[in-house]
């Protein structure tokens, strides 16, 4: 499904999984993982999300760098990688340097050319993590803002986090296109009033019919055209 969004005044994207490829970061350490890199990447990501949601639900005040380390400890233990401190440090540093997906840089460069429509990240990552990854991927200069959930004390999909974007730009939620590769994140954004766009690279089965996206794209390459089409009909 694709759809015309209508005019938007800001574009906001999620970070890891949408712009940055954390799986590729783990694959970079494949020589030390004995063929377990794909399993480690999947379990590590799943536990990062799970631990963040549990922190929000239980009121635990923490930030994603701490959660990321805890999730990696679990994943390494579960996959029989033990307590290899050097490998752990390598993987943590690798995540900070997760490369952009191939479709990210061209799309973001095109979007950044419209100075009347700010471009931002909205991420559960700490400010340190978001800044480090954007700089490592040479995307930092393209963004007008890096919005971290850290100051809120909770994580997406809490509505509090999605409110950071309209507050930062002084516009209504419905004037923001929010792009994420995570179906749960898209649902959270939609329920918070943002124009949610699901980046469905893998052709996954739709979820959360009670909070559908405004549009679905298979690549970030489609995003500039989708936004320009909306501008023309608004």
Secondary structure per residue as TSV (DSSP state, phi and psi in degrees):
chain	resnum	aa	ss	phi	psi
A	1	X	-	360.0	131.3
A	2	X	-	-127.3	159.5
A	3	X	-	-153.7	158.8
A	4	X	-	-82.2	126.1
A	5	X	-	-78.7	-26.0
A	6	X	-	85.5	173.2
A	7	X	-	-66.5	135.0
A	8	X	-	-124.5	154.0
A	9	X	S	-109.4	-4.0
A	10	X	E	-157.5	150.1
A	11	X	E	-120.5	126.7
A	12	X	E	-128.1	135.0
A	13	X	E	-123.6	150.1
A	14	X	-	-71.7	167.5
A	15	X	S	-96.2	-93.9
A	16	X	B	-65.2	135.0
A	17	X	T	91.3	-22.5
A	18	X	T	-108.5	-57.0
A	19	X	T	-99.4	-41.0
A	20	X	B	-111.1	138.5
A	21	X	-	-98.2	92.2
A	22	X	H	-68.5	-26.8
A	23	X	H	-65.1	-40.2
A	24	X	H	-63.6	-34.3
A	25	X	H	-63.5	-38.3
A	26	X	H	-72.1	-39.2
A	27	X	H	-60.3	-26.4
A	28	X	T	-64.4	-19.6
A	29	X	T	-103.3	21.4
A	30	X	G	-58.7	-30.7
A	31	X	G	-62.2	-22.0
A	32	X	G	-105.3	2.4
A	33	X	T	-110.3	-2.7
A	34	X	T	56.4	41.3
A	35	X	T	81.2	6.0
A	36	X	-	-101.0	13.6
A	37	X	H	-64.4	-41.4
A	38	X	H	-67.7	-41.7
A	39	X	H	-64.6	-40.4
A	40	X	H	-65.4	-44.5
A	41	X	H	-59.7	-43.4
A	42	X	H	-67.4	-45.9
A	43	X	H	-69.1	-40.2
A	44	X	H	-60.9	-45.8
A	45	X	H	-63.4	-44.9
A	46	X	H	-60.5	-41.6
A	47	X	H	-73.1	-31.2
A	48	X	H	-60.4	-47.3
A	49	X	H	-63.6	-47.3
A	50	X	H	-59.6	-46.5
A	51	X	H	-67.3	-33.9
A	52	X	H	-66.4	-42.9
A	53	X	H	-65.4	-40.8
A	54	X	H	-64.6	-38.9
A	55	X	H	-60.4	-43.8
A	56	X	H	-63.7	-45.1
A	57	X	H	-67.8	-31.6
A	58	X	H	-97.7	-6.3
A	59	X	T	81.3	17.5
A	60	X	-	-72.5	124.2
A	61	X	-	-89.6	112.7
A	62	X	-	-156.4	-176.3
A	63	X	-	-134.7	168.3
A	64	X	H	-70.7	-23.6
A	65	X	H	-64.0	-42.4
A	66	X	H	-62.8	-47.2
A	67	X	H	-62.1	-38.8
A	68	X	H	-60.3	-42.5
A	69	X	H	-65.6	-41.5
A	70	X	H	-64.2	-41.1
A	71	X	H	-65.9	-38.4
A	72	X	H	-67.3	-40.8
A	73	X	H	-57.2	-44.1
A	74	X	H	-64.1	-47.3
A	75	X	H	-62.8	-42.6
A	76	X	H	-63.5	-43.3
A	77	X	H	-64.9	-42.2
A	78	X	H	-65.3	-29.3
A	79	X	T	-100.1	11.7
A	80	X	T	73.8	26.8
A	81	X	-	-94.4	-0.5
A	82	X	T	66.3	-151.5
A	83	X	T	-116.4	56.3
A	84	X	-	-78.4	101.6
A	85	X	H	-66.6	-36.0
A	86	X	H	-67.3	-41.3
A	87	X	H	-65.5	-41.6
A	88	X	H	-58.7	-47.8
A	89	X	H	-62.3	-38.9
A	90	X	H	-63.6	-42.1
A	91	X	H	-69.8	-40.3
A	92	X	H	-63.4	-44.7
A	93	X	H	-65.4	-37.1
A	94	X	H	-61.6	-37.0
A	95	X	H	-65.1	-35.2
A	96	X	H	-66.6	-19.7
A	97	X	T	-114.0	24.1
A	98	X	-	-56.3	128.2
A	99	X	-	-74.1	153.7
A	100	X	B	-64.9	147.5
A	101	X	-	-61.5	152.9
A	102	X	H	-56.2	-30.5
A	103	X	H	-84.2	-5.0
A	104	X	H	-77.0	-52.9
A	105	X	H	-60.1	-48.3
A	106	X	H	-60.6	-40.8
A	107	X	H	-67.7	-44.2
A	108	X	H	-67.7	-36.3
A	109	X	H	-62.6	-42.0
A	110	X	H	-64.3	-42.4
A	111	X	H	-68.6	-36.1
A	112	X	H	-68.4	-17.0
A	113	X	T	-71.3	-15.3
A	114	X	-	-94.3	93.4
A	115	X	T	-73.3	-10.0
A	116	X	T	-85.1	-5.8
A	117	X	S	-130.7	96.5
A	118	X	E	-57.2	152.5
A	119	X	E	-123.1	131.8
A	120	X	E	-146.9	161.3
A	121	X	E	-101.6	144.1
A	122	X	E	-129.1	110.8
A	123	X	E	-136.0	150.7
A	124	X	S	-72.5	-16.0
A	125	X	S	-62.0	152.2
A	126	X	-	-65.9	164.6
A	127	X	H	-60.1	-39.0
A	128	X	H	-60.4	-46.5
A	129	X	H	-63.9	-46.3
A	130	X	H	-62.3	-43.0
A	131	X	H	-66.2	-45.1
A	132	X	H	-61.8	-44.0
A	133	X	H	-69.7	-41.5
A	134	X	H	-64.0	-38.6
A	135	X	H	-71.2	-41.4
A	136	X	H	-62.3	-36.2
A	137	X	T	-84.7	2.9
A	138	X	T	57.1	39.2
A	139	X	-	-114.1	-7.3
A	140	X	G	-54.3	-43.5
A	141	X	G	-69.5	-14.6
A	142	X	G	-80.2	-20.3
A	143	X	-	-94.8	140.9
A	144	X	S	-84.7	-20.4
A	145	X	E	-159.6	144.5
A	146	X	E	-114.0	107.7
A	147	X	E	-101.0	114.3
A	148	X	E	-102.7	143.8
A	149	X	G	-68.5	-14.8
A	150	X	G	-48.4	-47.4
A	151	X	G	-64.7	-21.4
A	152	X	G	-79.6	-23.1
A	153	X	T	79.4	3.9
A	154	X	S	-133.4	179.4
A	155	X	-	-130.8	156.7
A	156	X	T	-57.1	141.3
A	157	X	T	-94.6	29.1
A	158	X	S	-61.5	133.5
A	159	X	H	-57.0	-26.8
A	160	X	H	-58.5	-37.7
A	161	X	H	-70.7	-43.1
A	162	X	H	-65.2	-24.7
A	163	X	H	-69.1	-16.0
A	164	X	H	-61.8	-34.7
A	165	X	H	-69.5	-54.0
A	166	X	H	-62.5	-32.5
A	167	X	H	-67.0	-38.7
A	168	X	H	-65.8	-38.7
A	169	X	H	-101.8	-4.2
A	170	X	T	66.2	36.4
A	171	X	S	-131.1	169.4
A	172	X	-	-74.9	150.9
A	173	X	G	-53.6	-37.8
A	174	X	G	-69.3	-9.0
A	175	X	G	-93.8	6.3
A	176	X	E	-115.5	127.9
A	177	X	E	-89.4	122.4
A	178	X	E	-113.8	124.0
A	179	X	E	-115.4	127.8
A	180	X	E	-147.1	148.6
A	181	X	S	-88.2	-4.5
A	182	X	-	-101.8	120.6
A	183	X	H	-60.3	-39.0
A	184	X	H	-64.4	-35.3
A	185	X	H	-69.5	-40.1
A	186	X	H	-61.8	-43.3
A	187	X	H	-62.0	-43.7
A	188	X	H	-61.4	-42.1
A	189	X	H	-65.9	-42.0
A	190	X	H	-62.2	-43.1
A	191	X	H	-67.2	-22.3
A	192	X	T	-89.7	3.2
A	193	X	T	94.6	-1.1
A	194	X	-	-77.8	156.9
A	195	X	E	-83.0	94.2
A	196	X	E	-81.6	132.7
A	197	X	E	-118.9	122.5
A	198	X	E	-90.3	119.5
A	199	X	E	-89.1	96.5
A	200	X	-	-103.7	73.6
A	201	X	T	-63.4	-32.4
A	202	X	T	-94.8	1.4
A	203	X	-	66.6	38.0
A	204	X	-	-69.0	157.0
A	205	X	-	-70.5	133.4
A	206	X	-	-59.4	149.5
A	207	X	-	-130.4	171.9
A	208	X	-	53.5	60.1
A	209	X	G	-62.7	-19.0
A	210	X	G	-80.0	-5.3
A	211	X	G	-145.0	67.8
A	212	X	-	-73.6	155.8
A	213	X	-	-72.9	157.9
A	214	X	S	-74.6	-26.7
A	215	X	E	-157.9	158.2
A	216	X	E	-127.5	133.3
A	217	X	E	-127.9	155.2
A	218	X	S	-97.8	-11.3
A	219	X	S	-155.3	149.9
A	220	X	G	-64.6	-18.2
A	221	X	G	-60.2	-24.7
A	222	X	G	-81.0	-15.9
A	223	X	H	-66.1	-47.7
A	224	X	H	-56.2	-42.9
A	225	X	H	-65.7	-38.6
A	226	X	H	-61.3	-42.3
A	227	X	H	-70.5	-39.3
A	228	X	H	-68.4	-35.7
A	229	X	H	-63.3	-40.0
A	230	X	H	-64.3	-37.6
A	231	X	H	-62.4	-37.5
A	232	X	H	-71.4	-31.0
A	233	X	H	-96.0	-9.7
A	234	X	-	-73.0	360.0
